Amino acid sequence: MQNSRHSNHTTLLGGLALAMALAVSAPHARANVYATNIKLDGALGHNAEVRVGGNVTISYILNEPATMGVTVNILSGASVVRSISIVSGNPGTAMGLNSVVWNGKDNLSNNVSAGAYSVSVTAAAAAAVGFTNWTQTSVDTNPGNYVYSPRGIAVNINANSPWYGRIFAGNAAKGPTAGSATPTPGDVDGILKLNADGSFADEGQSTGGYTWVDDGYDDSPHFLRYAMDDRIYALDWTGSGVVVGCDNLMTTNEMVLSANNYSSNPYNGSFTYGWDHFDVTDPGTSNALIFLGDNDFPSAGLWCWHMTNGIADPADTTGQFVIQTGGDLSLLPSGGFMMDESSNIFVAQDRSNAGDSSERAMVFTNWDRTSTLYTGTAWQVGGADDTFRGNFDMALDSRTNPKLIAVPQSVSGGIRVLNAADGSTVTNNTPGDLYSSQVLSNLDGAIAPAFTNVNNYDGAVWDAVGNLYGVCATAQRVRAFSPPSGANQATTVAVEQVAIVQPPVIASLSLGGGNVTINFTAGATDPASAFLLWSAGVVKGPYATVPGATATQVSPGVFKFVVPVAAGAPQQYYRVSR
């Protein structure tokens, strides 16, 4: 047991069938409106086939209204065959679920030919209605935003994942309805799944098969990370700390780092509180690492374990010493940490007392993945800053090229946003915020209307297009903030293709040599293995597949079935299908 440190719109348009898995094509500029959760005929993440001239319904979720409209481009390879612009205010541009029906036609209203097609959805917001200040875009009364005891938050930023844009919020204690037959999702101990607009995930909520324990100290789960292997990682702090990995649907789990991995660590026997922070980088690659940091005095510092086959190396029971405390990291890494792809390690210290001179945040640069760091920071900030207390975690807006850092505050309140280059505070905050008139400022730090009490935050994260999310323990809410980006846009590309297919057409039948030959045509690129032969004794059926019937290709787009027929056999009717 731990001592917790802190308490439907529809439009009919011409076009093509679309694909399901997602990719994003957008610059690192902080766009804030984007499309996610793209579905084809109601299915997420699955390929589909559509006949030439057939319709398909494409749905998507916008996290904010597209105030400059939505543009849908249909592509054959790199060529746009159809471009559709939906003007703001029309169906297809609203926050939340939208849908369009494509009728398989190109820009000239001709049916497109058989082949593979993809789609891009670009959502845009105007400068006139874009935000000039950091602005909360989520609605606290939305049922999906409620979390009883929020601890940690993550967002899927993998452009190749069907669940791109999905939000995960940790709830570390059972709420009032947790034991009822139909509990409120935010009252259930575990990880809450939301779409980018704050609506509940379509498949419902689940525990991932893991037993999350309400120990009375808000420890399970305690922190979350999303990684590019398309898994959610969570720290369970009910013991000395273990890390669990779950899939996006929260249907499976795996113990990624267990107590055995630090059983020989020299600090293991001296822990009072144990490992209370973690990070995971590059899982699924040869560079995969999982980090742990503690909340003890004296501190164990920061350690890492190499991952193999998706888990910390079982043979490593000690770990690798990464940062020793007492140097630039003066006390402990209890305010969170993240490493970028250049092996720069950003670290925060959790300090609660007024006047504490310890630096609150820093970056150790260019770690060689071998040495133990003691000094070598490029910058350190926050010492003796009483508006920068109670660091709960640290979130980079990008591991590849970080520009901004979010540090949620559980004492000062709000979320401190720093420039990654030098640690300076981003000061463009919403008017009326407690700290807006100061150089040192925290986003959503104070509670309206008096602005004398603070909103304690126990987690923060960025999405792929620059929006900032936090879990506010005071309000028991997931909150989303749009940056002051003015006009902005982001493009979501469906990367799993849908085939527009030519239906098979029987051209002729012939009988001879004890066989019946069924000649038919289909798409020029179709393989013979794509087709089945069916037969029935009467024209209306029922039809059944012909055992052993195998199509052969005569020429591109021309095929035949040859089926033996016994002498005196009754008349048969045939159909060919894919």
SETOR-388407 format. One record per residue (C-alpha): z, y, x. Coordinates in steps of 0.5 Angstrom, whole numbers, plus 500, padded with zeros to 3 digits. Layout:
N
ZYX...
//
This chain:
578
500500500498507503501514502495517499494524502492528495494526489427525449421529449414526449407528450400525450396526456390523459391519465393513468398507469403509474408506479415505479419506486420513488418517494419524496415529499418535500420540506427541508427547504433547499429545493434544487429541481426534482424528478428521478429515475421514473420508469413505466414503459421503459422498466425501472422499479417494477410493478405493472398492469394496464387494461382499463383505457390502455396507455402507459409511457412514463419517463423521468429525468429532471436534474435541471430545467423545470422553469415553472413547469411540471405538475403530475397528479394521479391519485386513487388512494389520497384522492387526485383523479387527474391533475396535469400541468405542463408549462415550462418550455414544453416537452416534459420540463427539460433537463434530462430525459422526459416522457409522457403518455397517459391514456387511462382517463380522469379529469372528465376524460372518462376511463378510470375504473379498475384499481390501484393508482399512484402518481406524483411529479412536482418540478418547479423553478421560478425565483426570476430564473432560480439562483441567487448565488451558489451556481454550478449546474453541471456541464464539464463537457458532459461525458458522464462527469469525467473521472480520472482520479476522483476519490469520494462521492455519494448520492442515493437519498432513499425515497423508497429506492428505484435508484433515488437520485443516482450519483456514485463517484469513486475513481481510484486510478486507471485512466488512459483508456482503462486497458482498451476494449471500450474504455471511457467509464471514468477511466476505470478503477471503481465506482462510476454510476450516473443519473441525477442529470449526469448521464450514465446509468442505463444498465452500464458500468460494473465493478460490483464484482470487487477487485479495485486495485490501482496501487499508484496512490489513489487508495481504492476506492478512497471514500464513499457513503450511501446508506438507507439500506440502499447500499453504497459503501466504499473504503479500500485503503490499499491495506490498513483499510477495509469497507465494502458494501455494494448494491446500487447496480454494482453487481454484488459486493460484501466485505462489511468490515475486514482487517480482522475487525481491528486485529486486536485494536491497541493501535493496530500494530503502530499504524503507518498509514492506517484507517483512511476515513469511515462512516456508516449509520443506520445499517439494517437496524439494531443501532447500526454502526460503522466508524473508522478514523486514521491518518497517523501520529499519534492518532488512534482517534475515532472507533466504531463497530456494531453491525449485525446482519449487514456487516461489522460483528465478526466476533469484535476484533477491537472496536469501541473507542468513540473519540480520543485525540488530544482533547477537543479533537487535538490531532486526528480525524483525518478530515472526515466525520459523520454522525447524525440521528441524534448521535452528534458527531461532526469531525474535521481535521486535515491540516495543510500547513500555513498558520496551523492553529488546529481547529478544522471542524467541530461537533461532539454533541449527544454521544451516549454510544457508550462513553469515549469522548475527549471534550464536549464539543458545541463548537470548533472552527477554522484554527489558523485559517489558511483558506481552510486547509486540506479537509478531505471529507465531511458531508451533512445535508441531512442526518435527521436535521442537519442544517449545512455541512460541506467540507471539500478542500484539497489544499485551499481548494473548493468546498467550505460550506458551514452552518451545522448549528454553529460552524459559521461559514456560509458566505453567499458564493458565486461572484468572482470566486477567490474567496467571495469577498471574504467572510471565509469562503470556499465554493468553486475555490479558484480557477477562472479566469485568473482565479490564482490557482485552486480547484482541489476537491476530494469529496462532497455530498448533498442530494435529498433536495439540497443540491451539493455535489463534489468531485474536483480532482483538479478538473477531473470532474463531478460537479453539481451546485444549486443553492441560492434558493430562488423559487423552489419545487420538489415532489417525487412520488411513485410508491409502487402502484400499478393496477388498472385492470378489467380484462376478463370477459367470457359471459357464457359456456355450458356443457353438462355432467361431463364438464364444460363450465366457462363463466366470465367477469373481471374486476370486482376486487380480482382474486380467482387465482389471477386467471388462466384458462387456455384452449385450442382446437381451432379459433385462431389457435395456437392456444395452450393452458388447460392443465389443472384448470382452477378458477373459482369466484361466484361473486365479486367480479364473477368467476368460472372455470369447470373443466372435465370433457371426455365423451366424444372429445373434439370441439375446443375453443377457450380463452381466459387471461390474467
//
